[in-house]
Amino acid sequence: MPEVPNDFQQALFKIFKPKGCLNPGDIYQTKPQLAVEILRELKAFGFKIKLVLADSLYGESGDVIRALEQQELSLIVAIRSNHGVLMGPGQRVRYNQWKEYQQQLSYRQSEPRFN
């Protein structure tokens, strides 16, 4: 197995430190700021990113959304149900009905799911 360069390893992993845990000289970064940094570094290494999936912490971050749009990356992000969203002219909210179905699982009893 080829050895992974140290600077590449640093692009894959970032350590989040709460403000109260910073050492002298450390610079505080939020989790979304770290995510943006990781994405930029991976692209610089030549990674071809087709789609970014993110939970609401990142989906509600303007920094993350702007960075994804600037890099022209496709994205699917979660937002909280009470998160406000600005919609452009002609756009509308769709309210689809959830439909229950039975998910057949090979390793345990089937269970109800919704789509």
Buried (B, 14 or more C-beta within 10 A) or exposed (E): EEEEEEEEEEBEEBEEBEEEEEEEEEEEBBEBBBBBBBBBBBBEEEEEEEEBEBEEBBBBBEEBBEBBEEBEBEBEBEEEEEEEEEEEEEEEEEEEEEEEEEEEEEEEEEEEEEE
